[in-house]
Amino acid sequence: MSLLPESASFEELVHDYFLALRGSGLMLSALDTELVTAWAAAGVPFEVVARGISRSAEKALWDARPGEPVLRSLRACRRQVEAEIKRYRERAAGAGEGARRPARRTFEELRHAQWTAALAQLAEAEPALAPRLQGLRALLAREVPQDFERMRAQETLVSLVLLRALPFPERRVLWRTASGADSDAGFMSAHARRLSRRFRLLMAVRRRLGLGDT
């Protein structure tokens, strides 16, 4: 997930990931920096915070008008990030209690079920895509992801397969939309630009197909 070496600090990882998804800017504000420091003090893994940032970016991009920034500040991600921190701590506490508490479906398991249902609905709305969607649903049925990275890999694969199933003129529009969104592309690293464009492309595919914010 990170664009930085393994030796990078928690703060550097969060800074890098947020700016890549936002697609613009070079630095965090003083208030955003304080927020990252607080998350670092909470002692949670970077992946937990990244999951909240990603969820916030998805919601913002789904509702954003053309040309609007995805996220104006890291503070806009605070609610989602802190929800992920709470979920992470509850899961850790639940694991320690063992059989005393009934097993609850994880975030990844719930999201997997939502995507499976969304693909079934899409097959009814887009009959031309039904054969491709049938294969994708069979693919998802083989594995319920147990971690965030694997879940993202599945969703990326599904979105890219559906992108290739669209007519070329539609694909070209979606590619142009994703490529033209980096307002500060000249100041971003090549890796950051690729991550930013991939994120926007995947969201554009989901918007086109009405997959929504699952």
Backbone as a ProteinNet text record, in pm:
[ID]
protein_1_A
[PRIMARY]
MSLLPESASFEELVHDYFLALRGSGLMLSALDTELVTAWAAAGVPFEVVARGISRSAEKALWDARPGEPVLRSLRACRRQVEAEIKRYRERAAGAGEGARRPARRTFEELRHAQWTAALAQLAEAEPALAPRLQGLRALLAREVPQDFERMRAQETLVSLVLLRALPFPERRVLWRTASGADSDAGFMSAHARRLSRRFRLLMAVRRRLGLGDT
[TERTIARY]
81.6	0	85.5	198.9	280.4	364	394.7	485.5	625.7	644.9	769.5	840.1	970.6	1042.9	991.2	1027.5	978.9	1024.9	1134.1	1186.8	1109	1013.4	937.8	858.6	842.5	767.5	617.8	541.5	396	346.4	398.8	356.6	386.1	502.3	537.7	445.5	411.6	323	184.6	129.8	-2.4	-0.2	100.6	114.9	119.3	201.2	220	91.8	24.1	-96	-209.7	-226.1	-333	-313.7	-192.6	-169.4	-184.7	-148.8	-164.9	-311.7	-396.1	-539.3	-603.6	-559.2	-614.1	-573.8	-453.4	-407.8	-351.7	-325.5	-271.2	-208.1	-124.5	-64.2	69	146.5	278.3	292.8	216.3	232.3	96.1	97.3	-22	-22.7	-141.9	-152.9	-109.3	-91.2	-51.4	-156.3	-284.1	-390.7	-393.7	-370.3	-365.6	-247.7	-134.6	-17.3	-43.7	-114.1	-150.1	-238.1	-327.1	-416.4	-336.8	-241.1	-157.2	-79	-27.9	45.6	-42	-168	-261.1	-288	-302.7	-324.3	-201.9	-83.6	39.2	45.7	4.3	6.5	-92.9	-196.1	-295.5	-238.6	-125.9	-58.1	-123.6	-204.5	-269.3	-183.1	-194.8	-118.3	-155	-60.2	-85	-202.9	-216.6	-323.6	-461.9	-477.2	-606	-641.1	-544.3	-565.7	-585.6	-506.7	-519.3	-658.2	-714.6	-848.7	-950.4	-937	-1027.6	-1011	-886.1	-861.8	-921.7	-900.8	-953.9	-1105.9	-1170.4	-1315.8	-1365.4	-1297.1	-1335.3	-1320.4	-1209.8	-1186.4	-1291.2	-1330.3	-1434.5	-1565.7	-1605.7	-1730.9	-1725.9	-1613.6	-1600.9	-1600.5	-1527.3	-1519.5	-1651.9	-1727	-1856.6	-1952	-1944.1	-2036.1	-1979.6	-1850.5	-1786.1	-1832.1	-1836.4	-1862.7	-1733.5	-1743.7	-1622.3	-1533.7	-1404.1	-1309	-1290.4	-1378.5	-1364.1	-1255.7	-1181.1	-1082.9	-1152.6	-1089.1	-1149.4	-1160	-1050.2	-1045.9	-972.4	-1031.9	-967.5	-864.5	-882.8	-789.5	-798.2	-695.7	-697	-804.4	-838.6	-943.3	-1076.9	-1095.8	-1219	-1228	-1115	-1111.9	-1126.2	-1131.5	-1122.7	-1231.5	-1354.1	-1464.9	-1444.5	-1408	-1388.5	-1267.2	-1158.4	-1037.6	-1064.1	-1128.4	-1152.8	-1254.1	-1343.5	-1433.7	-1354.5	-1254.2	-1170.1	-1084.6	-1035.8	-957.7	-1044.5	-1167.7	-1259.5	-1286.6	-1309.6	-1336.2	-1214.8	-1097.5	-974.1	-959.6	-985.8	-972.7	-1078.1	-1200.2	-1305.6	-1271.3	-1214.7	-1176.5	-1066	-968.8	-859.9	-912	-1006.5	-1063.8	-1146.2	-1220.6	-1302.1	-1218.8	-1101.8	-1013.7	-963.3	-943.1	-894.8	-1000.6	-1126.7	-1234.1	-1269.3	-1224	-1243.8	-1389.3	-1426.5	-1561.2	-1668.1	-1631.1	-1731.8	-1821.2	-1773.2	-1854.5	-1877.1	-1999	-2022.2	-1940.7	-1896.9	-1814.9	-1895.4	-1833.3	-1895.9	-1823.8	-1900.9	-1838.4	-1747	-1631.2	-1536	-1580.3	-1515	-1541.5	-1521.9	-1413.5	-1384.8	-1492.2	-1540.9	-1645.5	-1776.3	-1811.9	-1933.2	-1922.2	-1808.1	-1789.6	-1791.8	-1733.4	-1735.3	-1879	-1962.8	-2103.5	-2175.9	-2143	-2206.3	-2166.8	-2040.4	-1996.1	-2060.8	-2071.7	-2134.9	-2279.9	-2351.3	-2490.4	-2498.9	-2405.4	-2406.5	-2382.9	-2297.1	-2272.2	-2395.5	-2470.2	-2594.1	-2695.6	-2707.3	-2799.2	-2754.4	-2624	-2570.9	-2600.2	-2596.3	-2625.5	-2767.6	-2859.8	-2997.5	-3008.5	-2932.5	-2940.1	-2862.8	-2757.3	-2671.6	-2662.1	-2764.5	-2762.8	-2640	-2587.6	-2471.1	-2349.1	-2346	-2232.9	-2256.7	-2375.6	-2412.8	-2312.6	-2265.6	-2168.7	-2040.1	-1989.6	-1867.8	-1892.4	-2008.1	-2040.9	-2057.2	-2108.3	-2122.2	-1985	-1887.4	-1752.3	-1690.2	-1717.9	-1662.6	-1724.9	-1853.6	-1918	-1862.5	-1833.4	-1772.5	-1632.8	-1561.4	-1428.3	-1435.2	-1529	-1543.4	-1585.7	-1662.7	-1711	-1598.4	-1485.8	-1374.8	-1304.1	-1312.1	-1236.6	-1305.7	-1327.2	-1372.3	-1247.9	-1208.2	-1082.5	-1085.8	-972.5	-961.8	-875.7	-826.6	-749.3	-778.2	-744.4	-775.9	-708	-580.9	-507.1	-569.3	-606.7	-666	-803	-877.8	-1007.9	-992.3	-895.3	-870.9	-826.9	-746	-700.6	-818.6	-912.7	-1032	-1114	-1137.4	-1219.4	-1152.5	-1021.3	-949.1	-962.2	-945.9	-958.2	-1097.1	-1200.1	-1337.6	-1359.7	-1314.7	-1335.5	-1262	-1140.2	-1062.9	-1121.4	-1171.2	-1236	-1361	-1438.6	-1559	-1524.5	-1415.4	-1370.8	-1341.6	-1271.8	-1237.5	-1359.8	-1467.4	-1590.6	-1672.7	-1641.7	-1716.7	-1670.1	-1754.8	-1714	-1594.5	-1511.4	-1389.7	-1415.8	-1516.7	-1540.2	-1565.2	-1636.7	-1661.4	-1532.6	-1453.3	-1326	-1237	-1235.2	-1149.3	-1192.8	-1322.9	-1372.3	-1331.6	-1345	-1309.5	-1159.9	-1077	-932.9	-897.9	-961.1	-932.6	-975.4	-1088.9	-1135.8	-1035.6	-985.9	-890.4	-756.1	-712.3	-580.5	-578.6	-692	-693.9	-726.1	-726.6	-769.5	-656.6	-531.1	-418.2	-379.8	-428.7	-400.9	-255.5	-187.3	-47.7	39.8	5.6	75.8	224.5	262.7	403.4	485.5	420.5	490.6	483.8	414.7	398.4	496.9	534.9	622.1	545.6	621.2	557.1	467.1	513.2	431.6	303.5	315.8	197.2	96.8	145.3	53.9	-19	53.4	-10.8	-117.2	-85.5	-183	-305.5	-282.2	-392.2	-482.3	-421.8	-501.8	-573.4	-507	-572.9	-694.9	-680.8	-793.2	-909.7	-882.9	-988.8	-1050.5	-968.4	-1021.5	-1116.6	-1077.5	-1163.4	-1294.7	-1287.9	-1410.3	-1497	-1433.8	-1510.1	-1584.7	-1520.5	-1586.5	-1706.4	-1687.8	-1798.1	-1913.6	-1882.4	-1988.5	-2062.7	-1989.1	-2049.7	-2145.3	-2109.4	-2189.3	-2286.6	-2287.8	-2382.5	-2354.4	-2228.7	-2195.8	-2204.7	-2193.3	-2216.6	-2109.8	-2137.2	-2044.4	-2080.1	-2026.4	-2058.4	-1989.9
-119.5	0	125.1	118.8	238.4	267.4	395.1	437.2	456.2	436.4	466	337.9	345.4	226.7	179.8	55	-3	75.5	149.8	226.2	355.4	388.5	512	508	623.9	633.1	625.4	603	601.5	732.7	845	975.8	992.3	945.7	955.8	870.5	751.4	663.3	724.9	781.1	842.5	964.1	1047.9	1167.6	1129.3	1030.8	989.5	932.1	846.7	781.4	880.6	971.4	1070.7	1159.5	1211.5	1301.6	1229.4	1100.7	1024.7	1009.2	979	964.7	1099.1	1203	1335.5	1381.7	1343.3	1377.2	1516	1584.4	1719.9	1756.4	1860.5	1911.4	1846.9	1916.5	1867.8	1843.5	1915.8	1908.3	1905.9	1858.2	1864.9	1996.6	2041.6	2160.2	2127.5	2231.4	2209.9	2128.9	2157.1	2083.6	1937.7	1912.9	1775.6	1700.6	1769.3	1707	1667.5	1751.8	1718.7	1593.8	1581.8	1466.3	1338.4	1343.2	1225.8	1186.7	1285.9	1259.3	1188.2	1229.7	1166	1021.5	996.2	859.2	773.9	831	756.9	718.6	811.6	785.6	676.3	656	552.5	412.3	401.6	273.8	173	219.3	127.6	113.8	3.9	-13	91.9	121.5	215.6	171.8	40.2	-9.5	29.1	39.9	78.4	221.5	310.6	450.7	460.7	385.8	389.6	344.7	247.5	200.6	312.7	388	500.1	609.8	640.1	742	698.4	572.5	520.7	526.8	489.6	494.9	638.7	731.7	872.5	922.8	885.8	929.5	872.6	748.1	687.1	764.1	790.2	861.3	1000.9	1071.1	1207	1208.5	1114.3	1111.9	1070.7	986	943.3	1061.7	1153.9	1267.4	1395	1396.3	1519.8	1558.2	1687.2	1736.6	1736.2	1731.5	1733	1852.7	1825.7	1932.8	1964.1	1911.3	1935.5	1845.4	1893.8	1806.7	1694.9	1579	1464.7	1490.7	1530.8	1559.9	1690.7	1782.3	1911	1904.9	1815.6	1805.4	1666.7	1630.6	1502.2	1499.6	1615.1	1621.7	1571.2	1581	1529.6	1377.8	1312.2	1166.4	1122.3	1217.9	1183.9	1086.1	1111.2	1025	881.2	862.2	727	660.4	735.7	677.3	634	719.4	684.3	570.6	557.5	441.9	314	322.4	205.9	171.2	272.9	248	177.3	223.3	160	15.8	-7.4	-142.7	-233.3	-180.3	-256.7	-297.1	-203	-232.5	-332.3	-320.1	-415	-555.2	-563.1	-693.8	-755.2	-672.5	-722.2	-768.8	-693	-731.4	-858.5	-869.4	-988.3	-1113.4	-1098.9	-1214.6	-1263.5	-1169.8	-1208.8	-1277	-1249.6	-1309.2	-1449.7	-1487.3	-1623.7	-1660.8	-1774.9	-1830.2	-1757.4	-1662.4	-1594.1	-1503.6	-1464.2	-1378.9	-1448	-1440.4	-1499.4	-1426.2	-1500.5	-1441.4	-1340.1	-1226.7	-1123.6	-1117.6	-1091.6	-1080.6	-958.9	-976.9	-867.5	-767.5	-651.3	-550.7	-609.7	-685.3	-743.7	-844	-922.7	-1019.4	-950.6	-845.2	-770.3	-705.5	-647	-579.4	-679.3	-796.4	-901.8	-940.3	-954.8	-988.8	-878.4	-753.3	-639.8	-636	-662.3	-662.1	-775.7	-891.4	-1004.6	-972.1	-910.6	-872.3	-763.2	-668.4	-559	-611.2	-710.7	-768	-841.7	-905.2	-972.3	-870.5	-758.3	-653.1	-591.7	-575.6	-518.2	-608.5	-739.3	-832.7	-813.7	-778.3	-752.4	-618.1	-519.1	-386.1	-375.9	-457.4	-451.9	-592.3	-637.5	-774.3	-804.8	-704.3	-727.6	-770.2	-733.4	-769	-897.3	-955.7	-1070.2	-1185.6	-1227.3	-1338.3	-1305.6	-1184	-1144.4	-1138.2	-1089	-1078.3	-1214.8	-1310.3	-1445.1	-1502	-1479.3	-1525.8	-1455	-1325.2	-1249.8	-1295	-1323.4	-1371.5	-1508.6	-1592.1	-1722.1	-1702.3	-1603	-1573	-1527.8	-1439.6	-1391.8	-1503.7	-1598.4	-1706.9	-1799.6	-1794.7	-1883.7	-1840.5	-1712.5	-1663.8	-1543.9	-1552.1	-1436.4	-1375.4	-1255.1	-1197.1	-1174.3	-1199	-1182.6	-1062.6	-989.9	-870	-763	-639.8	-524	-529.7	-570.6	-574.1	-672.5	-790.1	-889.4	-843.2	-778.9	-725.6	-623.5	-532.2	-430.7	-493.9	-598.7	-666.9	-726.3	-786.5	-842.3	-732.9	-624	-516	-452.4	-439.6	-383.1	-473	-603.6	-698	-692.1	-691.7	-686	-559.1	-446.2	-318.4	-313.4	-364.5	-360.9	-455.6	-570.1	-662.4	-597.5	-530.7	-463.2	-346.5	-277.8	-168.7	-222.4	-331.8	-389.6	-440.4	-469.1	-518.6	-406.1	-281.6	-168.5	-136.2	-73.7	-32.3	63.8	59.7	140.3	289.5	350	493.8	525	436.2	458.4	442.3	342.8	323.5	445.4	500.6	616.8	736.6	757.1	867.7	847.9	725.3	698	717.3	674	693.2	841.2	917.3	1061.2	1130.8	1089.2	1147.7	1123.1	1001.1	967.6	1036.4	1047	1105.3	1255.9	1320.6	1465.9	1526.5	1444.3	1493.8	1540.7	1519.5	1553.8	1699.3	1784.8	1927.2	1961.9	1882.1	1906.7	1790.4	1729.7	1609.4	1632	1753.6	1781.3	1777.3	1788.2	1787.2	1652.2	1556	1424.4	1326.3	1226.5	1122.2	1038.7	963.3	878.1	774.6	718.1	619.5	682.2	803.7	870.1	901.1	942	970.1	843.5	732.3	606.8	563.5	574.2	538.1	628	757.8	853.3	825.3	802	776.8	643.3	541.3	411.9	422.8	494.7	513.3	581.3	687.8	761	678.4	600.6	515.9	411.3	346.3	244.7	304	422.9	488.3	530.5	573.2	611.2	491.3	374.7	252.9	220.7	231.8	202.3	300.1	425.2	523.6	493.5	460.3	430.1	312	212.2	89.2	92	202.7	214.2	120.7	86.3	-2.4	70.1	200.9	280.1	266.3	323.3	319.3	201.7	85.6	-36.4	-37.2
0	0	0	69.4	84.7	-37.8	-58.5	-163.7	-108.9	19.9	86.7	129.1	162.7	209.4	343.7	380.1	504.2	626.3	612.5	724.8	751.5	666.6	683.8	813.8	875.5	999.7	972.9	1078.4	1068	1007.5	1058.3	1009.2	860.2	815.9	673.8	587.6	636.6	561.1	543.8	652.2	645.6	553.3	568.3	484	336.7	304.7	165.7	106.6	184.1	134.3	114.5	209.3	198.7	76.7	56.4	-55.9	-189.6	-192.3	-316.8	-351.9	-252.9	-282.2	-311.4	-243.7	-272	-411.1	-452.9	-587.3	-601.7	-492.3	-500.3	-367.3	-372.6	-250.8	-220.2	-139.7	-103.1	46.4	126.3	270.4	339.7	463.9	546.5	623.1	658.6	741.7	883.6	963.3	1102.5	1178	1153.7	1221.3	1176.9	1047.5	998.9	1060	1073.8	1132.7	1277.5	1350.5	1488.7	1493.5	1397.3	1392.1	1366.9	1274.9	1247.7	1371.9	1442.7	1566.3	1668.3	1677.5	1770.8	1730	1601	1555.3	1581	1562.5	1590.5	1737.8	1824.8	1968.8	2007.9	1924.8	1954.6	1938.8	1868.2	1856.4	1763.8	1667.6	1574.2	1448.5	1375.8	1252.8	1147.2	1060.6	951.8	866.7	843.4	757.2	808.7	939.9	997.2	957.5	970.2	931.9	780.8	703.7	558.2	514.2	584.6	550.8	570.1	678.1	701.1	598.2	560.6	458.2	325.3	291.8	165.9	163.1	272.6	278.9	265.5	330.6	320.9	178.9	113.2	-23.8	-118	-96.5	-179.9	-168.2	-43.8	-22.7	-83.5	-64.6	-116.4	-268.6	-329.2	-474.8	-536.8	-468.5	-520.5	-532.2	-436	-432	-494.1	-525.8	-572.8	-712.9	-738	-871.7	-953	-1085.9	-1168.3	-1135.1	-1117.1	-1089.3	-942.8	-856.2	-713.5	-655.4	-554.9	-488.8	-414.9	-411.2	-344.1	-194.4	-135.1	7.4	28.6	98.5	120.5	232.8	327.5	438.4	498.3	573.6	641.2	749.3	800.9	903.3	849.8	716.8	656.8	668.7	696.8	711.1	855.8	946.4	1089.4	1132.9	1092	1135.7	1091.2	965.3	914.3	977.8	992.7	1051.8	1195.7	1273	1412.4	1425.3	1327.6	1326	1300.8	1211.5	1184.9	1306.3	1377.8	1498.8	1602.8	1618.7	1713.6	1673.8	1542.9	1495.4	1519.6	1496.3	1517	1663.8	1753.9	1896.9	1943	1890.6	1927.6	1879.5	1760.2	1707.3	1792.8	1832.6	1916.7	2051.9	2109	2237.6	2224.3	2114.2	2091.6	2076.3	2011.5	1995	2129.6	2222.3	2354	2437.9	2411.9	2490.4	2445.3	2325.5	2278.7	2264.4	2322.3	2302.7	2382.7	2463.3	2543.3	2460.9	2341.2	2254.8	2121.6	2065.9	1933.4	1827.9	1728.5	1622.9	1542.9	1514.7	1432.3	1298.6	1194.3	1063.1	1059.1	998.2	989.1	883.1	882.8	780.3	641.1	622.8	492	450.7	545.2	513.5	476	548.6	516.4	379.5	351.7	223.5	108.4	129.4	28.3	-5.2	97	74.6	-0.4	30.7	-37.2	-185.1	-213	-352.9	-430.6	-368.6	-435.6	-471.1	-376.9	-402.4	-508.3	-504.9	-602.5	-743.9	-759.8	-892	-943.4	-852.8	-894.4	-943.9	-876.2	-918.6	-1050.9	-1067.2	-1191	-1310.5	-1290.2	-1399.2	-1450.9	-1361.9	-1403.6	-1475.2	-1430	-1489.1	-1620.4	-1635	-1754.7	-1814.2	-1887.5	-1941.2	-2027.7	-2096.2	-2181.2	-2101.1	-1974.8	-1889.4	-1809.6	-1822.9	-1739.9	-1746.5	-1866.3	-1868.6	-1792.9	-1810.4	-1740	-1588.4	-1551.3	-1409.7	-1344.6	-1419.8	-1365.9	-1330.2	-1418.7	-1390.5	-1270.9	-1257.7	-1145.1	-1013.2	-1014.7	-892.4	-852.6	-951.1	-920.6	-861.9	-914.2	-862	-716.4	-685.5	-548	-453.8	-506.8	-422.5	-375.7	-445.7	-409.5	-282.2	-250.8	-135.2	-70.8	57.8	135.1	198.1	158.3	207.6	358.3	421	565.3	605	507.6	539.5	434.9	470	387.4	251.4	248.8	123.1	24.6	71.8	-17.3	-66	22.1	-17.4	-129.7	-113.1	-214.8	-346.6	-338.2	-459.9	-535.1	-462.9	-526.9	-594.7	-523.1	-577.5	-699.5	-694.6	-808.6	-930.5	-910.7	-1021.1	-1083	-999.4	-1049.6	-1130.6	-1078.8	-1147.6	-1280.5	-1284.6	-1408.8	-1513.9	-1470.2	-1565	-1623.4	-1539.1	-1588.2	-1678.4	-1648.7	-1736.3	-1876.5	-1884.7	-2015.6	-2089.1	-2016	-2079.4	-2140.8	-2105.6	-2160.3	-2301.8	-2382.1	-2516.5	-2510.3	-2613.5	-2613.1	-2590.9	-2654.9	-2630	-2482.4	-2413.6	-2270.8	-2190.9	-2226.1	-2155.8	-2171.9	-2292.1	-2317.5	-2233.5	-2219.3	-2136.2	-1991.1	-1941.2	-1802.5	-1778.4	-1874.1	-1860.2	-1859.4	-1945.9	-1951.9	-1823.5	-1769.6	-1644	-1532.1	-1523.9	-1418.2	-1439.3	-1563.1	-1590.9	-1577.4	-1590.3	-1588.3	-1453.9	-1347.9	-1216.9	-1127.2	-1167.4	-1081.4	-1099.8	-1012.4	-1026.5	-998.5	-915.4	-883.1	-928.5	-1041.6	-1085.4	-1101.9	-1143.7	-1164.9	-1038.2	-921.9	-794.9	-725.3	-786.4	-725.7	-786.5	-708.3	-761.1	-862.9	-943.9	-1044.4	-977.5	-865.2	-793.9	-740	-687.5	-633.2	-743.1	-859.3	-970.6	-1014	-1019.4	-1060	-959.9	-831.1	-729.9	-736.5	-753.2	-759.5	-879.1	-995	-1114.8	-1108	-1052.9	-1039.5	-949	-839	-746.8	-817.5	-891.6	-960.4	-1072.4	-1139.9	-1246.7	-1190.9	-1082	-1023.3	-974.8	-915.6	-870.2	-988.4	-1098.5	-1217.6	-1274.5	-1272.7	-1320.4	-1232.7	-1100.9	-1009.7	-1028.6	-1050.4	-1073.9	-1203.5	-1306.8	-1436.1	-1424.6	-1347	-1336.8	-1219.6	-1144.8	-1034.6	-918.5	-898.6	-787.1	-654	-656.2	-537.3	-433.1	-314.9	-204	-116.4	-148.7	-74	59.8
[MASK]
++++++++++++++++++++++++++++++++++++++++++++++++++++++++++++++++++++++++++++++++++++++++++++++++++++++++++++++++++++++++++++++++++++++++++++++++++++++++++++++++++++++++++++++++++++++++++++++++++++++++++++++++++++++

